Amino acid sequence: MLTTMTVFIALVCILLMGAILIQNPKGGGVDSTFGGTQANQMFGAAKSTDFIEKATWYLAIALFALCIATTLLVGGTEGAAEQLLSQ
């Protein structure tokens, strides 16, 4: 079960990185210095940005929930060092 949760966390992390990287910048930064605003106006679409932004929030919430669930699944860490040393 722990392995499955870890795989889900890794998958959500990869999807979250992709969702963040394909978002259009909101303005400012280095991108606008090199003509990024013209490229955004030419290639950008309003509906796709709404979907990507919502997907980013959902993936971030899913990552948070999966991390909390995995922590509860593993249990407390009291005495974990002693358990590892005794094995």
PDB file of N, CA, C and O in Angstrom:
ATOM      1  N   MET A   1       0.819  -1.195   0.000  1.00  0.00           N
ATOM      2  CA  MET A   1       0.000   0.000   0.000  1.00  0.00           C
ATOM      3  C   MET A   1       0.867   1.264   0.000  1.00  0.00           C
ATOM      4  O   MET A   1       0.553   2.250  -0.667  1.00  0.00           O
ATOM      5  N   LEU A   2       1.940   1.210   0.748  1.00  0.00           N
ATOM      6  CA  LEU A   2       2.832   2.362   0.803  1.00  0.00           C
ATOM      7  C   LEU A   2       3.482   2.617  -0.556  1.00  0.00           C
ATOM      8  O   LEU A   2       3.669   3.767  -0.953  1.00  0.00           O
ATOM      9  N   THR A   3       3.820   1.556  -1.257  1.00  0.00           N
ATOM     10  CA  THR A   3       4.413   1.702  -2.588  1.00  0.00           C
ATOM     11  C   THR A   3       3.414   2.336  -3.555  1.00  0.00           C
ATOM     12  O   THR A   3       3.791   3.176  -4.372  1.00  0.00           O
ATOM     13  N   THR A   4       2.171   1.948  -3.470  1.00  0.00           N
ATOM     14  CA  THR A   4       1.132   2.502  -4.332  1.00  0.00           C
ATOM     15  C   THR A   4       0.959   3.991  -4.071  1.00  0.00           C
ATOM     16  O   THR A   4       0.842   4.786  -5.003  1.00  0.00           O
ATOM     17  N   MET A   5       0.944   4.358  -2.798  1.00  0.00           N
ATOM     18  CA  MET A   5       0.805   5.778  -2.450  1.00  0.00           C
ATOM     19  C   MET A   5       2.005   6.580  -2.954  1.00  0.00           C
ATOM     20  O   MET A   5       1.851   7.706  -3.428  1.00  0.00           O
ATOM     21  N   THR A   6       3.182   6.004  -2.849  1.00  0.00           N
ATOM     22  CA  THR A   6       4.385   6.680  -3.323  1.00  0.00           C
ATOM     23  C   THR A   6       4.345   6.876  -4.836  1.00  0.00           C
ATOM     24  O   THR A   6       4.753   7.922  -5.339  1.00  0.00           O
ATOM     25  N   VAL A   7       3.860   5.883  -5.552  1.00  0.00           N
ATOM     26  CA  VAL A   7       3.733   5.994  -7.012  1.00  0.00           C
ATOM     27  C   VAL A   7       2.711   7.071  -7.373  1.00  0.00           C
ATOM     28  O   VAL A   7       2.931   7.842  -8.307  1.00  0.00           O
ATOM     29  N   PHE A   8       1.596   7.132  -6.644  1.00  0.00           N
ATOM     30  CA  PHE A   8       0.595   8.169  -6.892  1.00  0.00           C
ATOM     31  C   PHE A   8       1.170   9.560  -6.631  1.00  0.00           C
ATOM     32  O   PHE A   8       0.912  10.493  -7.393  1.00  0.00           O
ATOM     33  N   ILE A   9       1.941   9.700  -5.563  1.00  0.00           N
ATOM     34  CA  ILE A   9       2.556  10.986  -5.252  1.00  0.00           C
ATOM     35  C   ILE A   9       3.524  11.395  -6.364  1.00  0.00           C
ATOM     36  O   ILE A   9       3.535  12.552  -6.784  1.00  0.00           O
ATOM     37  N   ALA A  10       4.327  10.457  -6.834  1.00  0.00           N
ATOM     38  CA  ALA A  10       5.271  10.755  -7.912  1.00  0.00           C
ATOM     39  C   ALA A  10       4.538  11.152  -9.191  1.00  0.00           C
ATOM     40  O   ALA A  10       4.959  12.079  -9.883  1.00  0.00           O
ATOM     41  N   LEU A  11       3.448  10.460  -9.508  1.00  0.00           N
ATOM     42  CA  LEU A  11       2.665  10.772 -10.702  1.00  0.00           C
ATOM     43  C   LEU A  11       2.046  12.166 -10.608  1.00  0.00           C
ATOM     44  O   LEU A  11       2.082  12.934 -11.569  1.00  0.00           O
ATOM     45  N   VAL A  12       1.480  12.484  -9.450  1.00  0.00           N
ATOM     46  CA  VAL A  12       0.880  13.804  -9.260  1.00  0.00           C
ATOM     47  C   VAL A  12       1.951  14.887  -9.341  1.00  0.00           C
ATOM     48  O   VAL A  12       1.704  15.962  -9.889  1.00  0.00           O
ATOM     49  N   CYS A  13       3.141  14.615  -8.799  1.00  0.00           N
ATOM     50  CA  CYS A  13       4.239  15.594  -8.875  1.00  0.00           C
ATOM     51  C   CYS A  13       4.629  15.874 -10.321  1.00  0.00           C
ATOM     52  O   CYS A  13       4.829  17.028 -10.700  1.00  0.00           O
ATOM     53  N   ILE A  14       4.735  14.836 -11.116  1.00  0.00           N
ATOM     54  CA  ILE A  14       5.107  15.015 -12.523  1.00  0.00           C
ATOM     55  C   ILE A  14       4.019  15.788 -13.273  1.00  0.00           C
ATOM     56  O   ILE A  14       4.327  16.685 -14.057  1.00  0.00           O
ATOM     57  N   LEU A  15       2.759  15.448 -13.037  1.00  0.00           N
ATOM     58  CA  LEU A  15       1.664  16.167 -13.683  1.00  0.00           C
ATOM     59  C   LEU A  15       1.607  17.619 -13.228  1.00  0.00           C
ATOM     60  O   LEU A  15       1.316  18.509 -14.028  1.00  0.00           O
ATOM     61  N   LEU A  16       1.882  17.866 -11.951  1.00  0.00           N
ATOM     62  CA  LEU A  16       1.875  19.228 -11.429  1.00  0.00           C
ATOM     63  C   LEU A  16       3.000  20.055 -12.043  1.00  0.00           C
ATOM     64  O   LEU A  16       2.799  21.222 -12.382  1.00  0.00           O
ATOM     65  N   MET A  17       4.181  19.458 -12.189  1.00  0.00           N
ATOM     66  CA  MET A  17       5.272  20.172 -12.845  1.00  0.00           C
ATOM     67  C   MET A  17       4.911  20.525 -14.281  1.00  0.00           C
ATOM     68  O   MET A  17       5.180  21.637 -14.736  1.00  0.00           O
ATOM     69  N   GLY A  18       4.309  19.592 -14.990  1.00  0.00           N
ATOM     70  CA  GLY A  18       3.894  19.860 -16.365  1.00  0.00           C
ATOM     71  C   GLY A  18       2.848  20.958 -16.446  1.00  0.00           C
ATOM     72  O   GLY A  18       2.916  21.824 -17.318  1.00  0.00           O
ATOM     73  N   ALA A  19       1.880  20.923 -15.537  1.00  0.00           N
ATOM     74  CA  ALA A  19       0.821  21.941 -15.539  1.00  0.00           C
ATOM     75  C   ALA A  19       1.397  23.323 -15.240  1.00  0.00           C
ATOM     76  O   ALA A  19       0.959  24.317 -15.820  1.00  0.00           O
ATOM     77  N   ILE A  20       2.363  23.389 -14.349  1.00  0.00           N
ATOM     78  CA  ILE A  20       2.968  24.679 -14.025  1.00  0.00           C
ATOM     79  C   ILE A  20       3.797  25.192 -15.203  1.00  0.00           C
ATOM     80  O   ILE A  20       3.766  26.383 -15.513  1.00  0.00           O
ATOM     81  N   LEU A  21       4.525  24.309 -15.849  1.00  0.00           N
ATOM     82  CA  LEU A  21       5.405  24.745 -16.934  1.00  0.00           C
ATOM     83  C   LEU A  21       4.662  25.194 -18.185  1.00  0.00           C
ATOM     84  O   LEU A  21       5.178  26.020 -18.938  1.00  0.00           O
ATOM     85  N   ILE A  22       3.450  24.665 -18.426  1.00  0.00           N
ATOM     86  CA  ILE A  22       2.740  25.067 -19.648  1.00  0.00           C
ATOM     87  C   ILE A  22       1.820  26.263 -19.431  1.00  0.00           C
ATOM     88  O   ILE A  22       1.170  26.715 -20.373  1.00  0.00           O
ATOM     89  N   GLN A  23       1.754  26.781 -18.212  1.00  0.00           N
ATOM     90  CA  GLN A  23       0.928  27.960 -17.980  1.00  0.00           C
ATOM     91  C   GLN A  23       1.548  29.179 -18.648  1.00  0.00           C
ATOM     92  O   GLN A  23       2.768  29.299 -18.762  1.00  0.00           O
ATOM     93  N   ASN A  24       0.681  30.071 -19.082  1.00  0.00           N
ATOM     94  CA  ASN A  24       1.148  31.342 -19.637  1.00  0.00           C
ATOM     95  C   ASN A  24       1.557  32.243 -18.487  1.00  0.00           C
ATOM     96  O   ASN A  24       0.872  32.288 -17.465  1.00  0.00           O
ATOM     97  N   PRO A  25       2.665  32.964 -18.634  1.00  0.00           N
ATOM     98  CA  PRO A  25       3.062  33.903 -17.577  1.00  0.00           C
ATOM     99  C   PRO A  25       2.050  35.038 -17.473  1.00  0.00           C
ATOM    100  O   PRO A  25       1.463  35.450 -18.473  1.00  0.00           O
ATOM    101  N   LYS A  26       1.854  35.531 -16.276  1.00  0.00           N
ATOM    102  CA  LYS A  26       0.870  36.591 -16.043  1.00  0.00           C
ATOM    103  C   LYS A  26       1.413  37.976 -16.376  1.00  0.00           C
ATOM    104  O   LYS A  26       0.678  38.960 -16.292  1.00  0.00           O
ATOM    105  N   GLY A  27       2.668  38.067 -16.748  1.00  0.00           N
ATOM    106  CA  GLY A  27       3.255  39.356 -17.103  1.00  0.00           C
ATOM    107  C   GLY A  27       4.484  39.625 -16.264  1.00  0.00           C
ATOM    108  O   GLY A  27       4.682  39.021 -15.209  1.00  0.00           O
ATOM    109  N   GLY A  28       5.300  40.531 -16.744  1.00  0.00           N
ATOM    110  CA  GLY A  28       6.518  40.863 -16.031  1.00  0.00           C
ATOM    111  C   GLY A  28       7.567  39.789 -16.234  1.00  0.00           C
ATOM    112  O   GLY A  28       7.387  38.878 -17.043  1.00  0.00           O
ATOM    113  N   GLY A  29       8.652  39.896 -15.508  1.00  0.00           N
ATOM    114  CA  GLY A  29       9.695  38.894 -15.584  1.00  0.00           C
ATOM    115  C   GLY A  29      10.539  39.022 -16.835  1.00  0.00           C
ATOM    116  O   GLY A  29      10.406  39.983 -17.592  1.00  0.00           O
ATOM    117  N   VAL A  30      11.389  38.067 -17.042  1.00  0.00           N
ATOM    118  CA  VAL A  30      12.314  38.087 -18.169  1.00  0.00           C
ATOM    119  C   VAL A  30      11.588  37.834 -19.483  1.00  0.00           C
ATOM    120  O   VAL A  30      12.024  38.314 -20.529  1.00  0.00           O
ATOM    121  N   ASP A  31      10.480  37.082 -19.447  1.00  0.00           N
ATOM    122  CA  ASP A  31       9.773  36.720 -20.665  1.00  0.00           C
ATOM    123  C   ASP A  31       9.285  37.954 -21.432  1.00  0.00           C
ATOM    124  O   ASP A  31       9.364  37.989 -22.660  1.00  0.00           O
ATOM    125  N   SER A  32       8.783  38.963 -20.717  1.00  0.00           N
ATOM    126  CA  SER A  32       8.272  40.148 -21.408  1.00  0.00           C
ATOM    127  C   SER A  32       9.395  40.987 -22.005  1.00  0.00           C
ATOM    128  O   SER A  32       9.160  41.754 -22.939  1.00  0.00           O
ATOM    129  N   THR A  33      10.608  40.853 -21.482  1.00  0.00           N
ATOM    130  CA  THR A  33      11.746  41.598 -22.013  1.00  0.00           C
ATOM    131  C   THR A  33      12.086  41.150 -23.428  1.00  0.00           C
ATOM    132  O   THR A  33      12.482  41.969 -24.257  1.00  0.00           O
ATOM    133  N   PHE A  34      11.938  39.881 -23.708  1.00  0.00           N
ATOM    134  CA  PHE A  34      12.313  39.323 -25.008  1.00  0.00           C
ATOM    135  C   PHE A  34      11.121  39.136 -25.937  1.00  0.00           C
ATOM    136  O   PHE A  34      11.161  38.282 -26.822  1.00  0.00           O
ATOM    137  N   GLY A  35      10.074  39.911 -25.753  1.00  0.00           N
ATOM    138  CA  GLY A  35       8.933  39.846 -26.652  1.00  0.00           C
ATOM    139  C   GLY A  35       7.968  38.733 -26.326  1.00  0.00           C
ATOM    140  O   GLY A  35       7.259  38.256 -27.212  1.00  0.00           O
ATOM    141  N   GLY A  36       7.922  38.311 -25.096  1.00  0.00           N
ATOM    142  CA  GLY A  36       7.031  37.226 -24.708  1.00  0.00           C
ATOM    143  C   GLY A  36       5.568  37.597 -24.746  1.00  0.00           C
ATOM    144  O   GLY A  36       4.714  36.726 -24.911  1.00  0.00           O
ATOM    145  N   THR A  37       5.257  38.886 -24.595  1.00  0.00           N
ATOM    146  CA  THR A  37       3.853  39.289 -24.602  1.00  0.00           C
ATOM    147  C   THR A  37       3.238  39.129 -25.983  1.00  0.00           C
ATOM    148  O   THR A  37       2.069  38.761 -26.094  1.00  0.00           O
ATOM    149  N   GLN A  38       4.006  39.399 -27.047  1.00  0.00           N
ATOM    150  CA  GLN A  38       3.465  39.207 -28.390  1.00  0.00           C
ATOM    151  C   GLN A  38       3.219  37.724 -28.655  1.00  0.00           C
ATOM    152  O   GLN A  38       2.222  37.357 -29.277  1.00  0.00           O
ATOM    153  N   ALA A  39       4.128  36.874 -28.184  1.00  0.00           N
ATOM    154  CA  ALA A  39       3.964  35.441 -28.402  1.00  0.00           C
ATOM    155  C   ALA A  39       2.757  34.922 -27.638  1.00  0.00           C
ATOM    156  O   ALA A  39       2.043  34.046 -28.127  1.00  0.00           O
ATOM    157  N   ASN A  40       2.520  35.455 -26.437  1.00  0.00           N
ATOM    158  CA  ASN A  40       1.367  35.015 -25.652  1.00  0.00           C
ATOM    159  C   ASN A  40       0.064  35.442 -26.311  1.00  0.00           C
ATOM    160  O   ASN A  40      -0.912  34.691 -26.296  1.00  0.00           O
ATOM    161  N   GLN A  41       0.036  36.640 -26.891  1.00  0.00           N
ATOM    162  CA  GLN A  41      -1.168  37.093 -27.552  1.00  0.00           C
ATOM    163  C   GLN A  41      -1.420  36.302 -28.827  1.00  0.00           C
ATOM    164  O   GLN A  41      -2.570  36.066 -29.196  1.00  0.00           O
ATOM    165  N   MET A  42      -0.367  35.899 -29.488  1.00  0.00           N
ATOM    166  CA  MET A  42      -0.521  35.194 -30.746  1.00  0.00           C
ATOM    167  C   MET A  42      -0.923  33.733 -30.519  1.00  0.00           C
ATOM    168  O   MET A  42      -1.771  33.208 -31.242  1.00  0.00           O
ATOM    169  N   PHE A  43      -0.322  33.073 -29.521  1.00  0.00           N
ATOM    170  CA  PHE A  43      -0.557  31.650 -29.325  1.00  0.00           C
ATOM    171  C   PHE A  43      -1.478  31.330 -28.154  1.00  0.00           C
ATOM    172  O   PHE A  43      -1.904  30.183 -28.022  1.00  0.00           O
ATOM    173  N   GLY A  44      -1.798  32.284 -27.312  1.00  0.00           N
ATOM    174  CA  GLY A  44      -2.574  32.016 -26.101  1.00  0.00           C
ATOM    175  C   GLY A  44      -4.060  31.873 -26.395  1.00  0.00           C
ATOM    176  O   GLY A  44      -4.569  32.399 -27.384  1.00  0.00           O
ATOM    177  N   ALA A  45      -4.742  31.152 -25.518  1.00  0.00           N
ATOM    178  CA  ALA A  45      -6.189  30.994 -25.596  1.00  0.00           C
ATOM    179  C   ALA A  45      -6.749  31.119 -24.193  1.00  0.00           C
ATOM    180  O   ALA A  45      -6.205  30.540 -23.253  1.00  0.00           O
ATOM    181  N   ALA A  46      -7.828  31.867 -24.045  1.00  0.00           N
ATOM    182  CA  ALA A  46      -8.358  32.156 -22.713  1.00  0.00           C
ATOM    183  C   ALA A  46      -8.908  30.905 -22.033  1.00  0.00           C
ATOM    184  O   ALA A  46      -8.691  30.709 -20.837  1.00  0.00           O
ATOM    185  N   LYS A  47      -9.601  30.073 -22.763  1.00  0.00           N
ATOM    186  CA  LYS A  47     -10.212  28.887 -22.152  1.00  0.00           C
ATOM    187  C   LYS A  47      -9.174  27.870 -21.692  1.00  0.00           C
ATOM    188  O   LYS A  47      -9.359  27.220 -20.663  1.00  0.00           O
ATOM    189  N   SER A  48      -8.094  27.726 -22.440  1.00  0.00           N
ATOM    190  CA  SER A  48      -7.076  26.754 -22.049  1.00  0.00           C
ATOM    191  C   SER A  48      -6.369  27.192 -20.773  1.00  0.00           C
ATOM    192  O   SER A  48      -5.972  26.350 -19.967  1.00  0.00           O
ATOM    193  N   THR A  49      -6.207  28.502 -20.579  1.00  0.00           N
ATOM    194  CA  THR A  49      -5.552  28.965 -19.351  1.00  0.00           C
ATOM    195  C   THR A  49      -6.428  28.704 -18.138  1.00  0.00           C
ATOM    196  O   THR A  49      -5.915  28.385 -17.066  1.00  0.00           O
ATOM    197  N   ASP A  50      -7.751  28.834 -18.291  1.00  0.00           N
ATOM    198  CA  ASP A  50      -8.654  28.532 -17.179  1.00  0.00           C
ATOM    199  C   ASP A  50      -8.551  27.065 -16.791  1.00  0.00           C
ATOM    200  O   ASP A  50      -8.495  26.735 -15.607  1.00  0.00           O
ATOM    201  N   PHE A  51      -8.526  26.187 -17.784  1.00  0.00           N
ATOM    202  CA  PHE A  51      -8.437  24.750 -17.506  1.00  0.00           C
ATOM    203  C   PHE A  51      -7.119  24.396 -16.836  1.00  0.00           C
ATOM    204  O   PHE A  51      -7.096  23.634 -15.870  1.00  0.00           O
ATOM    205  N   ILE A  52      -6.025  24.945 -17.343  1.00  0.00           N
ATOM    206  CA  ILE A  52      -4.707  24.636 -16.779  1.00  0.00           C
ATOM    207  C   ILE A  52      -4.596  25.170 -15.356  1.00  0.00           C
ATOM    208  O   ILE A  52      -4.017  24.512 -14.491  1.00  0.00           O
ATOM    209  N   GLU A  53      -5.141  26.351 -15.108  1.00  0.00           N
ATOM    210  CA  GLU A  53      -5.082  26.913 -13.763  1.00  0.00           C
ATOM    211  C   GLU A  53      -5.889  26.073 -12.777  1.00  0.00           C
ATOM    212  O   GLU A  53      -5.443  25.835 -11.654  1.00  0.00           O
ATOM    213  N   LYS A  54      -7.062  25.628 -13.187  1.00  0.00           N
ATOM    214  CA  LYS A  54      -7.863  24.760 -12.313  1.00  0.00           C
ATOM    215  C   LYS A  54      -7.174  23.415 -12.096  1.00  0.00           C
ATOM    216  O   LYS A  54      -7.182  22.878 -10.989  1.00  0.00           O
ATOM    217  N   ALA A  55      -6.582  22.878 -13.154  1.00  0.00           N
ATOM    218  CA  ALA A  55      -5.873  21.604 -13.026  1.00  0.00           C
ATOM    219  C   ALA A  55      -4.696  21.734 -12.071  1.00  0.00           C
ATOM    220  O   ALA A  55      -4.406  20.807 -11.314  1.00  0.00           O
ATOM    221  N   THR A  56      -4.018  22.872 -12.097  1.00  0.00           N
ATOM    222  CA  THR A  56      -2.894  23.098 -11.187  1.00  0.00           C
ATOM    223  C   THR A  56      -3.367  23.097  -9.742  1.00  0.00           C
ATOM    224  O   THR A  56      -2.736  22.483  -8.881  1.00  0.00           O
ATOM    225  N   TRP A  57      -4.463  23.775  -9.474  1.00  0.00           N
ATOM    226  CA  TRP A  57      -4.994  23.796  -8.106  1.00  0.00           C
ATOM    227  C   TRP A  57      -5.432  22.414  -7.654  1.00  0.00           C
ATOM    228  O   TRP A  57      -5.145  22.011  -6.527  1.00  0.00           O
ATOM    229  N   TYR A  58      -6.126  21.681  -8.520  1.00  0.00           N
ATOM    230  CA  TYR A  58      -6.582  20.336  -8.153  1.00  0.00           C
ATOM    231  C   TYR A  58      -5.401  19.394  -7.903  1.00  0.00           C
ATOM    232  O   TYR A  58      -5.427  18.593  -6.969  1.00  0.00           O
ATOM    233  N   LEU A  59      -4.379  19.496  -8.734  1.00  0.00           N
ATOM    234  CA  LEU A  59      -3.201  18.643  -8.536  1.00  0.00           C
ATOM    235  C   LEU A  59      -2.457  19.005  -7.254  1.00  0.00           C
ATOM    236  O   LEU A  59      -1.945  18.122  -6.565  1.00  0.00           O
ATOM    237  N   ALA A  60      -2.394  20.290  -6.931  1.00  0.00           N
ATOM    238  CA  ALA A  60      -1.742  20.702  -5.685  1.00  0.00           C
ATOM    239  C   ALA A  60      -2.519  20.193  -4.470  1.00  0.00           C
ATOM    240  O   ALA A  60      -1.920  19.748  -3.490  1.00  0.00           O
ATOM    241  N   ILE A  61      -3.830  20.256  -4.532  1.00  0.00           N
ATOM    242  CA  ILE A  61      -4.659  19.743  -3.433  1.00  0.00           C
ATOM    243  C   ILE A  61      -4.511  18.231  -3.327  1.00  0.00           C
ATOM    244  O   ILE A  61      -4.431  17.689  -2.224  1.00  0.00           O
ATOM    245  N   ALA A  62      -4.475  17.548  -4.470  1.00  0.00           N
ATOM    246  CA  ALA A  62      -4.299  16.098  -4.464  1.00  0.00           C
ATOM    247  C   ALA A  62      -2.950  15.705  -3.877  1.00  0.00           C
ATOM    248  O   ALA A  62      -2.857  14.731  -3.129  1.00  0.00           O
ATOM    249  N   LEU A  63      -1.910  16.454  -4.209  1.00  0.00           N
ATOM    250  CA  LEU A  63      -0.582  16.179  -3.662  1.00  0.00           C
ATOM    251  C   LEU A  63      -0.575  16.358  -2.154  1.00  0.00           C
ATOM    252  O   LEU A  63      -0.013  15.535  -1.432  1.00  0.00           O
ATOM    253  N   PHE A  64      -1.189  17.418  -1.680  1.00  0.00           N
ATOM    254  CA  PHE A  64      -1.267  17.673  -0.245  1.00  0.00           C
ATOM    255  C   PHE A  64      -2.015  16.543   0.460  1.00  0.00           C
ATOM    256  O   PHE A  64      -1.560  16.040   1.487  1.00  0.00           O
ATOM    257  N   ALA A  65      -3.159  16.146  -0.091  1.00  0.00           N
ATOM    258  CA  ALA A  65      -3.959  15.088   0.524  1.00  0.00           C
ATOM    259  C   ALA A  65      -3.224  13.741   0.506  1.00  0.00           C
ATOM    260  O   ALA A  65      -3.269  12.995   1.485  1.00  0.00           O
ATOM    261  N   LEU A  66      -2.555  13.435  -0.599  1.00  0.00           N
ATOM    262  CA  LEU A  66      -1.803  12.179  -0.676  1.00  0.00           C
ATOM    263  C   LEU A  66      -0.652  12.142   0.320  1.00  0.00           C
ATOM    264  O   LEU A  66      -0.378  11.100   0.916  1.00  0.00           O
ATOM    265  N   CYS A  67       0.020  13.269   0.503  1.00  0.00           N
ATOM    266  CA  CYS A  67       1.120  13.319   1.468  1.00  0.00           C
ATOM    267  C   CYS A  67       0.612  13.131   2.890  1.00  0.00           C
ATOM    268  O   CYS A  67       1.229  12.417   3.681  1.00  0.00           O
ATOM    269  N   ILE A  68      -0.506  13.765   3.219  1.00  0.00           N
ATOM    270  CA  ILE A  68      -1.091  13.596   4.559  1.00  0.00           C
ATOM    271  C   ILE A  68      -1.549  12.159   4.755  1.00  0.00           C
ATOM    272  O   ILE A  68      -1.311  11.576   5.813  1.00  0.00           O
ATOM    273  N   ALA A  69      -2.206  11.576   3.749  1.00  0.00           N
ATOM    274  CA  ALA A  69      -2.680  10.195   3.862  1.00  0.00           C
ATOM    275  C   ALA A  69      -1.520   9.218   4.008  1.00  0.00           C
ATOM    276  O   ALA A  69      -1.604   8.258   4.774  1.00  0.00           O
ATOM    277  N   THR A  70      -0.442   9.462   3.275  1.00  0.00           N
ATOM    278  CA  THR A  70       0.728   8.582   3.381  1.00  0.00           C
ATOM    279  C   THR A  70       1.372   8.698   4.755  1.00  0.00           C
ATOM    280  O   THR A  70       1.822   7.700   5.318  1.00  0.00           O
ATOM    281  N   THR A  71       1.416   9.893   5.290  1.00  0.00           N
ATOM    282  CA  THR A  71       1.964  10.086   6.629  1.00  0.00           C
ATOM    283  C   THR A  71       1.131   9.347   7.665  1.00  0.00           C
ATOM    284  O   THR A  71       1.681   8.721   8.570  1.00  0.00           O
ATOM    285  N   LEU A  72      -0.176   9.412   7.543  1.00  0.00           N
ATOM    286  CA  LEU A  72      -1.042   8.690   8.474  1.00  0.00           C
ATOM    287  C   LEU A  72      -0.915   7.182   8.298  1.00  0.00           C
ATOM    288  O   LEU A  72      -1.028   6.426   9.262  1.00  0.00           O
ATOM    289  N   LEU A  73      -0.681   6.751   7.065  1.00  0.00           N
ATOM    290  CA  LEU A  73      -0.517   5.327   6.788  1.00  0.00           C
ATOM    291  C   LEU A  73       0.751   4.778   7.416  1.00  0.00           C
ATOM    292  O   LEU A  73       0.756   3.675   7.963  1.00  0.00           O
ATOM    293  N   VAL A  74       1.824   5.548   7.334  1.00  0.00           N
ATOM    294  CA  VAL A  74       3.102   5.109   7.894  1.00  0.00           C
ATOM    295  C   VAL A  74       3.035   5.083   9.409  1.00  0.00           C
ATOM    296  O   VAL A  74       3.594   4.185  10.039  1.00  0.00           O
ATOM    297  N   GLY A  75       2.368   6.040   9.991  1.00  0.00           N
ATOM    298  CA  GLY A  75       2.251   6.090  11.443  1.00  0.00           C
ATOM    299  C   GLY A  75       3.259   7.039  12.038  1.00  0.00           C
ATOM    300  O   GLY A  75       3.954   7.765  11.327  1.00  0.00           O
ATOM    301  N   GLY A  76       3.327   7.020  13.361  1.00  0.00           N
ATOM    302  CA  GLY A  76       4.225   7.915  14.082  1.00  0.00           C
ATOM    303  C   GLY A  76       5.682   7.549  13.862  1.00  0.00           C
ATOM    304  O   GLY A  76       6.006   6.431  13.459  1.00  0.00           O
ATOM    305  N   THR A  77       6.555   8.514  14.134  1.00  0.00           N
ATOM    306  CA  THR A  77       7.986   8.290  13.955  1.00  0.00           C
ATOM    307  C   THR A  77       8.700   8.117  15.289  1.00  0.00           C
ATOM    308  O   THR A  77       9.929   8.053  15.332  1.00  0.00           O
ATOM    309  N   GLU A  78       7.944   8.040  16.370  1.00  0.00           N
ATOM    310  CA  GLU A  78       8.578   7.865  17.673  1.00  0.00           C
ATOM    311  C   GLU A  78       9.252   6.500  17.720  1.00  0.00           C
ATOM    312  O   GLU A  78       8.618   5.470  17.492  1.00  0.00           O
ATOM    313  N   GLY A  79      10.499   6.508  18.008  1.00  0.00           N
ATOM    314  CA  GLY A  79      11.240   5.260  18.109  1.00  0.00           C
ATOM    315  C   GLY A  79      11.631   4.657  16.774  1.00  0.00           C
ATOM    316  O   GLY A  79      12.066   3.507  16.718  1.00  0.00           O
ATOM    317  N   ALA A  80      11.484   5.410  15.709  1.00  0.00           N
ATOM    318  CA  ALA A  80      11.818   4.882  14.382  1.00  0.00           C
ATOM    319  C   ALA A  80      13.310   4.601  14.266  1.00  0.00           C
ATOM    320  O   ALA A  80      13.713   3.607  13.661  1.00  0.00           O
ATOM    321  N   ALA A  81      14.120   5.463  14.836  1.00  0.00           N
ATOM    322  CA  ALA A  81      15.576   5.258  14.762  1.00  0.00           C
ATOM    323  C   ALA A  81      15.971   4.003  15.522  1.00  0.00           C
ATOM    324  O   ALA A  81      16.834   3.246  15.077  1.00  0.00           O
ATOM    325  N   GLU A  82      15.341   3.785  16.667  1.00  0.00           N
ATOM    326  CA  GLU A  82      15.667   2.591  17.448  1.00  0.00           C
ATOM    327  C   GLU A  82      15.213   1.314  16.723  1.00  0.00           C
ATOM    328  O   GLU A  82      15.886   0.285  16.785  1.00  0.00           O
ATOM    329  N   GLN A  83      14.076   1.392  16.042  1.00  0.00           N
ATOM    330  CA  GLN A  83      13.588   0.234  15.298  1.00  0.00           C
ATOM    331  C   GLN A  83      14.531  -0.098  14.145  1.00  0.00           C
ATOM    332  O   GLN A  83      14.785  -1.271  13.870  1.00  0.00           O
ATOM    333  N   LEU A  84      15.047   0.917  13.476  1.00  0.00           N
ATOM    334  CA  LEU A  84      15.963   0.671  12.367  1.00  0.00           C
ATOM    335  C   LEU A  84      17.276   0.096  12.863  1.00  0.00           C
ATOM    336  O   LEU A  84      17.853  -0.786  12.227  1.00  0.00           O
ATOM    337  N   LEU A  85      17.749   0.591  13.995  1.00  0.00           N
ATOM    338  CA  LEU A  85      19.019   0.097  14.533  1.00  0.00           C
ATOM    339  C   LEU A  85      18.907  -1.324  15.052  1.00  0.00           C
ATOM    340  O   LEU A  85      19.880  -2.077  15.004  1.00  0.00           O
ATOM    341  N   SER A  86      17.738  -1.704  15.548  1.00  0.00           N
ATOM    342  CA  SER A  86      17.574  -3.051  16.110  1.00  0.00           C
ATOM    343  C   SER A  86      17.418  -4.118  15.040  1.00  0.00           C
ATOM    344  O   SER A  86      17.537  -5.307  15.338  1.00  0.00           O
ATOM    345  N   GLN A  87      17.158  -3.724  13.817  1.00  0.00           N
ATOM    346  CA  GLN A  87      16.952  -4.720  12.750  1.00  0.00           C
ATOM    347  C   GLN A  87      18.232  -5.205  12.203  1.00  0.00           C
ATOM    348  O   GLN A  87      18.240  -6.043  11.301  1.00  0.00           O
TER     349      GLN A  87
END
